[in-house]
């Protein structure tokens, strides 16, 4: 049987969200992961649907290629940790299948985009960073930049909060730890700089969130924003993360106590894992408390000129916990955009062959409409545009 979509990392938080959105839109999915715990949860939620699962280790290129060929999907959706994005690209290129992922770090993003000629020659589409941010914010910037003659600066990021001040995993704990600890790259006056994330903390006011601490983090948008917009004059790019205090403090605790160590290893179910990988595994199906809800603001602030006059624009996408999706919180804004973009490739709404970030190749208005169907509201300077 040919499946519409193969989801790598299908047992994880984002894999389950993406799969559920696809299933609810009438598509068939095949799940693959190192572990089957999350897949069992999803299979129990859809007892009337066939949702096959197979174990896969993305470190091993040949078995990954063989799995893709066996499933024969229209699109591979990689929801696994970003460490394996390049391997998955190579596997999909060899198997002759379109591929998207949720993004990774800047060096890997560069390597993925450098594969564009090979995907183009193979008549394939590859898009990296198809979640919330990267993802939604890339499309928001592409929408904004068409209303400027010249760009000067882009600031972007995310902030979120919850009604109950208890720790839940807002997204991949491995990515979060990296954001707190890896040097943050930014572009100032056209030059690259690195800064210690926790040395850059400041407080700003955000729609639906209120005041929150934000700090510079390493994110692939810093590179892709500049790559696609430098010819329009862009010379300053800063990317910020924002966490409410109760979440911020818990993450710092994980770091200080060694639970986020990425070097020491232990054996789990016959697989050698670092302390950070074990932490990720233990947290990825952590249930939300009854009545728990979240709210997130994905934002992009653009400055430049229009008709010779200074111009500023603020794009914001507001995301709430949806009824029936309480166990996902605001993580819907990562898994659902991946589902939307994958469906757009399958049904021909995205046609650009090669390897890309989302901004230039995702049809903006169609994408915004799909977000609104899922109750994600896009604002331009305080006015709803979807």
N, C-alpha and C positions, 0 to 999 in steps of 0.2 A: 504493500500500500504506500502511495506517495502522500506525505504529510505536507500541510501548508507551511508549517514552521517547526524548526528544530531549535529548542531553547537550551543553550549550554549554561550551566549554573542554574538549572531549572528547579533545584531544590531550595535555592536561597531566597532571600526576601524579595528581591526584584524579579527573579525568575518566576516566582509564584504569582506576583501581581501582573506581570506581562502575560503569562499563560492564561490567567483568569479573564483578563480583558479580551484576549483573542478568542477564548472559548465562548464568552458571552456574545461575541460578534460572529459566531457561527463557523469559526475556523477549527481545523484539526491541528494538534500540537504533539510533539514528541519531546520528552524531557530527558536531559542527560546531566550528570553531576558526579562528583566523587561519593556523595552520600545520598541516601534515598528518603531521609526523614521528611523534608519539605514536600517531596513528591507525593508521599503517602497522605499528607494533609490535604493537598490539592485533589488527589484522587477521591478522597472521602467526601469532598465538597461537591464533586460531580460524579456521583455513582452511576449515572446513566450514560456517561461518555467514556470512550476508550482513550486513556491517557498513558501510553507506554512510557517506560523509563529504562534507561541503561546507564550503567556506571561508565565514566570516562575520566581519564587523567589528561588534562590538556597539555601537560609537560611532554607527553608522548605524541609526536606529530602523526606518525603513520596510523595508529589506531583511531585518532581523531578524524583523519581523512576517510578511513574505512567506514566509520560511523556515519559521516555526512553522506557518503555515497549510498549507504544502505537505506537511510531515512529518505534521501532524495527530496529535501524540502524546497519550496520556492525561495525561502530566505532563512539563513541562520541568524538567530538573535543571541548574541553572546552577553549573558548577564553574570558571568563569572568575574572573579577579581581581575582587575586590569593588568596584572602581571602577565597574563596569557593572551592578551589581545593580538600581539603580533603572530604568535603561533596559530591562532584561530584564522587570521587573515591568510596566512600561508596555506593552511588546510583548505579553506574555502576556495582559494584561487586554484589549487590543485584539483579540487572536486568539481569546480565549475559552478559555484553557487553564490548568489548575492549574500552579503553579510553586513550586519550592523552591530555596534556594541555601545556600552555606556560610558566609554572614555577611560583614559589612564593618565600617566604623567606626560610632561612635555616631550622628553626624548622619544618615548614610544609613539606618541602622536606624530612626531616628525617622521619616524620610520614608516608609520602606516600611510601617511599622506604621500611619502616618496614612492609608494607602490602604485600610485595612480596609473602610470603608463601600462603596467602589467594587467591591472583590472580592466582598463579601457580596451586593450588589445584582446582580452578574453570576453569582451562585451558584458562585463559584470559591474555591479554597483556595490561599493563599500562605503559606509558612513560611520565614522567614529564619534562617539559622544552624543548619544541619542536619548538622553534622559532629561532630568530637570535642568541641571547646569553642570556640565555642558549639555546642551540640547535646547530646551525652551529658550534660554537666554541667548543662544546663538541666533535663533530665528527672530527673537525680539530685536536684537541689534541689527540684523539685516533689514528688518522693517524700518527701523529708525533711520538708518544711514541713507536711505533713499530720499529722505526729506531734508538732507543737508547738501550743500555744495562742497564744503570742506569739513573734515573732522579734526578735532584737536585732542580730546581726551575721552576715554571710556572707563567708567568705574562700574563694576558689576559684582553680584554676590547673592547670598541667600541669608535670610533670618527666619526664625521660627520660634514658636512657644506652644505650650500646652495648658489645658485647663487644670490638670493635676500636676503638681511639681514632683513627679517621680521619674526615675531614669528609665527610658526605653531606648532602643537602638534606632536613632533617626535615619540612618542609612548604613552602608558598609562600615563596620567598626575599623576595618583595616585602612580604608581610605581616610576615615576620621583621624586615626592616630597619625597617619602621614601628614595630614593637614596641620596638626598641632605641633609636629616635631620637625618636619622637613623645612629647609630654607625656602622662604616665599620669594618667587621671582616676580618682578614687576618691570615695566618699561617707563622710563622718565626721560623726556626730551629725546626720544629715539634710542636710548641706551638701556641695556639690560642691567638690572641691579638685583641683589638678593638681600633679604632681611629676615631676622628672626621673628617668626609669627607673633609670639607673645610679647615682643617689644613694640608692636604696632597697634595695640588695643586702643580703641576709641569708642565713644558712645554716640549713636545717632538715633533719630526718630524715624519709624517706618510705619506705613499704612497697615492697619489691622494688627500690628505687633506692638507698637509703642516704642519706648526707648530700649535699645539693646546694645550690648558690647559687640563690636565687630573687630576683626583683625585680618591682616593680609595672610593669604595662604597660597601655596603653589597649586595652580590649576591650569589645565590645558587651554582654557579660553584666552589666557594672557598671550599665548603663542598664536592661536587661530584668529583671534580678533585682529591682531597686528598683521598677520600674514595676509588676510583678505582685505584689509582696509588701509594699509600703509600708503598705497598710491593715492588715497583720498586725503592724505595729510596727517593721519593719525600718528601721534608721537608719545602719548601717555596712556598706559593701561595698568589698572590696578584691580585685583580680584580679592574680595573679602568674604569671610565666613562669619556667621553669627550664631551663637548658641545661648539659650537661656542659662542662667546661673546653675540651676540644679543639674543640667546635663554637662555643662562646662566643667564643674567641679568633679563629677564622677569620672570623666575622661582623664582629667589630670591625675586622679587617684590611680587609675589603671596604669598610667605611664610611670608614676613614682614608685609603685609597688612591684614593677617588673612584669605585670600581667600582659603588657603590650610589647614585651621583648621579641624582636624579630630575628634573633640569632640562636638562642638555646632551643633545642628540639626535644620532643617527647613522642612516644608512639601512641596512636589512637586508632583502634580497629585495624591494626597492621599497617597504618600509614604514618610516616614520620612527619610531624607538624611542629612548627615553632610555637612558642607561647602565644603569640599574637594570632596565629591561625587557629589554635585551640580556643582562644577567647572568642574569635569570630564564629566558630562552630557552635560554641555553647550559647551564644547570644542570638543567633540568627532566627530562632523560632521562639524567642522570649515573648510570652503573651502580654498584651496591653491590659491594664486594669479595667474593670467594668466602668463604663461611663467616660473613659479617657478619650479626649479629642485633641487634635492638633490644628495649627494654622501656620501657613508658611507664605513668605513673600519672596519671590524670585525677582530681582531688580537689576536694571541696567540704566545707568545715567550717562548721557551722551552730551558733549559740548562741542561746538564748532561754529560754522557760519552758514548763513543762507542769504543770498542776494547781497553779500557784503556786510551783513549785520550779524552780531553775535547771536547764537541760538543755543538753547539747552532743551533737552527732552528727557523725561523719566518714563521708562517702561517698567511696569510691574505686573506680575502674574500672581494672583492670590489663590491659594489652595487650602481647602478645608477637608477635614475628615468626612467621608461620605457615608450616608446611611447604608449599612450592609457591608461596608469596607472598614469597620472599626479596627480590625486586626492589622490594617495596613497604615493607619494614620495618614500623614502627608506623603508617605512613600509612593503613593499613587502618582505623584508628579514626576517620578523617575520611570517606573514600570509602564505606565500608560503611554507616555510619549514614545517609548521604544515600540510599543504595540502599534501606535498610530503610524509611525514612520515605516515599520515593516509592512503594514497593510498597504501603505502608499506605494511601496516598491512592488508588491505583489500585483496590485490592480493597475499599475502603469501610471499613477499620478507623479511618481518620481522616475525620471528617465535618464539622468545624467550618468553616463558610464565613467568609471574611474574611481579614485579614492578621495573622499571629501570629508570636511566637517559639515554639520547640518545647514548652516546659514545660507549658503548660496544655492543649495539644491532642493531644499524642502519648500513646497509652495506655501507661502506665508498665510494667506487668508484661509485656505483650506485647513491648514494646521491649526490656526486659531479657532476655527469653527469646531474642529474635532475636540480641542481642549474644552470648549464651552459645553459640548455634549456631556462631558465628564465633570461639569460644574467648576472648571478652572477659569477664572475671569481675568482677562487681560485689560490693563489700563494703559492709556497713553496720556501723560500729564493729567491724571486724575479722572479721565473720561473712559468709560468702558468701550472697547472697540471690537469685541467679539460677541 
